[in-house]
Amino acid sequence: MNKELFPESDGTRVGLALRVGAFLLLVLVVVGIVSCSNPEAEKRKREQLLAQYCTGVAKHVLDRNPITVRESMTHLFREELQEPVIEKLQKEGSLPKTELGVLKIITEAEERHTTNEVQVGAVNPLGPVEKDIVPFQVTGNVVTKTEGKPDQSKPFSMKIVCKLNEQTGGWPQVVELTGLAPEAKPAPAPATKEPAGKKKKRRRH
């Protein structure tokens, strides 16, 4: 057959394009149906996001590494904690109140050659992760190091309540955080007692 006698018409090209377009549209619809019909996958994805977020919050709150503590506080104050939570933790003594407070943490750690490492062991939801507000229990250990060597390990367990919906822009925010122990203040130096001397005898007149 001579192809020159039977050239491909415009109608044929249009029909082919329509069939290809319809096929692609069908694929997109099927993919959308599969995604929507798999709530368990969406649930796991949401839980993973919230758990990862709570892990970061716990590490930032407990961070006392002079190299990273300023960055951790910036994340907490600007992105992760809502204002009432910040005020509550500052009042409890769990977070510095000012930039000078952050500088004090850095200076004291550098003078003592100390740092710490926050090891998160478990992050467990305490309610349905499909809800807008979900509480999590976060546990682990804080390892304090002197001259780079571990010398103390303390367990921690905190409750972090996250909010995730349209109001938060699709990214979690902490609306409540409890279970933190206040920062331990250095014990005051014991008062030096004067050596007991002989009582002076009163002169009798």
C-alpha positions as CSV (number, residue, x, y, z in Angstrom):
1,M,0.0,0.0,0.0
2,N,1.3,3.4,-1.0
3,K,1.3,5.6,2.2
4,E,1.3,8.7,0.0
5,L,-2.2,7.8,-1.2
6,F,-3.5,7.3,2.4
7,P,-1.9,10.1,4.4
8,E,-2.7,10.3,8.2
9,S,-5.6,12.7,8.5
10,D,-5.9,15.4,11.2
11,G,-8.9,13.6,12.6
12,T,-6.8,10.5,13.2
13,R,-4.2,12.5,15.1
14,V,-6.8,14.2,17.3
15,G,-8.4,10.8,18.0
16,L,-5.1,9.4,19.1
17,A,-4.4,12.4,21.3
18,L,-7.8,12.0,23.0
19,R,-7.2,8.3,23.6
20,V,-3.8,9.0,25.2
21,G,-5.2,11.8,27.3
22,A,-8.1,9.7,28.5
23,F,-5.7,6.9,29.4
24,L,-3.5,9.3,31.4
25,L,-6.5,10.7,33.2
26,L,-7.7,7.2,34.0
27,V,-4.2,6.4,35.5
28,L,-4.4,9.5,37.7
29,V,-7.9,8.7,38.9
30,V,-6.9,5.2,39.8
31,V,-3.8,6.4,41.7
32,G,-6.0,8.9,43.5
33,I,-8.5,6.3,44.4
34,V,-5.8,3.9,45.7
35,S,-4.3,6.7,47.8
36,C,-7.7,7.7,49.3
37,S,-8.7,4.1,49.9
38,N,-5.6,3.4,52.0
39,P,-6.2,5.2,55.3
40,E,-3.7,3.0,57.1
41,A,-0.9,4.3,54.9
42,E,-2.0,7.8,55.6
43,K,-2.2,7.0,59.3
44,R,1.3,5.6,59.4
45,K,2.7,8.5,57.5
46,R,1.1,11.0,59.9
47,E,2.3,9.1,63.0
48,Q,5.8,8.9,61.6
49,L,5.8,12.7,61.0
50,L,4.6,13.5,64.5
51,A,7.0,11.0,66.1
52,Q,9.9,12.5,64.2
53,Y,8.7,16.0,65.3
54,C,8.5,15.0,69.0
55,T,11.9,13.5,68.8
56,G,13.3,16.8,67.6
57,V,11.5,18.8,70.2
58,A,12.7,16.6,73.0
59,K,16.3,17.0,71.8
60,H,16.0,20.7,71.5
61,V,14.5,21.2,74.9
62,L,17.1,19.2,76.7
63,D,20.1,20.4,74.6
64,R,22.9,21.9,76.7
65,N,25.6,21.5,74.2
66,P,27.4,24.8,73.9
67,I,27.9,24.3,70.2
68,T,24.2,23.6,69.3
69,V,22.1,25.0,72.2
70,R,21.5,28.4,70.5
71,E,20.2,26.7,67.3
72,S,18.0,24.4,69.4
73,M,16.5,27.4,71.3
74,T,15.9,29.2,68.0
75,H,13.9,26.2,66.7
76,L,11.9,26.0,69.9
77,F,11.0,29.7,70.1
78,R,10.4,30.4,66.4
79,E,8.9,27.2,65.1
80,E,8.0,24.4,67.5
81,L,6.5,25.7,70.7
82,Q,3.4,27.9,71.0
83,E,3.8,31.0,73.1
84,P,1.9,29.7,76.2
85,V,4.2,26.7,76.3
86,I,7.3,28.8,76.1
87,E,6.1,31.0,78.9
88,K,5.2,28.0,81.1
89,L,8.6,26.3,80.6
90,Q,10.5,29.6,81.2
91,K,8.5,30.1,84.4
92,E,9.4,26.5,85.5
93,G,13.1,27.2,84.8
94,S,13.3,24.6,82.0
95,L,14.1,27.2,79.3
96,P,16.1,30.4,79.3
97,K,14.1,33.6,79.4
98,T,16.4,35.8,77.4
99,E,19.4,35.7,75.0
100,L,21.6,36.4,78.1
101,G,20.2,33.2,79.5
102,V,21.3,31.2,76.4
103,L,24.7,32.9,76.6
104,K,25.0,31.9,80.3
105,I,24.4,28.2,79.4
106,I,27.1,28.4,76.7
107,T,29.6,30.2,79.0
108,E,29.1,27.9,81.9
109,A,29.4,24.8,79.8
110,E,32.6,26.0,78.1
111,E,34.1,26.9,81.5
112,R,33.3,23.5,82.9
113,H,34.2,21.7,79.6
114,T,30.8,20.0,79.7
115,T,28.3,19.0,77.1
116,N,25.4,16.6,76.8
117,E,23.8,14.1,74.4
118,V,20.0,13.5,74.3
119,Q,19.2,9.9,73.4
120,V,15.5,9.4,72.6
121,G,14.5,5.8,73.2
122,A,10.8,5.7,72.5
123,V,8.1,8.0,71.1
124,N,4.6,6.5,71.7
125,P,1.2,8.1,70.8
126,L,-1.3,8.3,73.7
127,G,-4.3,8.8,71.5
128,P,-5.5,8.5,67.9
129,V,-3.0,10.1,65.5
130,E,-5.9,11.0,63.1
131,K,-7.0,13.7,65.5
132,D,-5.9,17.3,65.2
133,I,-4.3,17.2,68.7
134,V,-2.3,14.1,69.6
135,P,-0.4,13.5,72.9
136,F,2.9,11.6,72.8
137,Q,5.0,10.1,75.5
138,V,8.8,10.6,74.8
139,T,11.4,8.8,76.9
140,G,15.1,8.4,76.8
141,N,18.3,9.5,78.5
142,V,20.4,12.6,78.8
143,V,24.1,11.8,78.9
144,T,26.3,14.5,80.4
145,K,29.9,14.6,79.3
146,T,33.0,16.2,80.7
147,E,36.0,16.7,78.5
148,G,34.1,14.6,76.0
149,K,33.8,11.6,78.3
150,P,30.4,10.5,79.6
151,D,30.2,10.9,83.4
152,Q,26.4,11.0,84.1
153,S,23.2,9.6,82.6
154,K,19.7,10.7,83.6
155,P,16.5,9.2,82.3
156,F,13.7,11.5,81.1
157,S,10.0,11.1,80.3
158,M,8.0,14.0,78.9
159,K,4.5,14.3,77.5
160,I,4.4,16.4,74.3
161,V,1.0,17.3,72.9
162,C,1.1,18.2,69.2
163,K,-1.4,20.0,67.0
164,L,-1.5,19.3,63.3
165,N,-4.2,20.8,61.0
166,E,-4.8,23.6,58.6
167,Q,-4.3,26.2,61.3
168,T,-0.8,25.1,61.8
169,G,0.0,25.2,58.1
170,G,0.3,21.5,57.8
171,W,3.2,21.3,60.2
172,P,3.0,20.3,63.8
173,Q,3.2,22.7,66.8
174,V,3.5,21.9,70.5
175,V,0.5,23.1,72.5
176,E,1.5,21.4,75.8
177,L,4.7,20.0,77.2
178,T,5.0,18.5,80.7
179,G,7.3,16.2,82.7
180,L,10.4,18.3,82.5
181,A,12.4,18.7,85.7
182,P,13.6,22.3,86.3
183,E,17.2,23.1,85.7
184,A,19.3,22.0,88.7
185,K,20.9,25.1,90.3
186,P,24.3,24.8,91.8
187,A,24.2,24.1,95.5
188,P,25.3,27.1,97.5
189,A,28.7,26.8,99.1
190,P,28.4,25.8,102.8
191,A,28.9,28.6,105.2
192,T,32.3,28.5,106.9
193,K,32.0,28.2,110.6
194,E,34.3,30.2,112.8
195,P,36.4,28.1,115.1
196,A,34.8,27.9,118.5
197,G,36.8,30.0,120.9
198,K,36.7,30.4,124.6
199,K,33.9,32.5,125.8
200,K,35.0,35.8,127.1
201,K,34.3,36.2,130.7
202,R,32.4,39.2,131.6
203,R,34.2,41.4,134.0
204,R,32.4,42.0,137.3
205,H,32.3,45.5,138.4
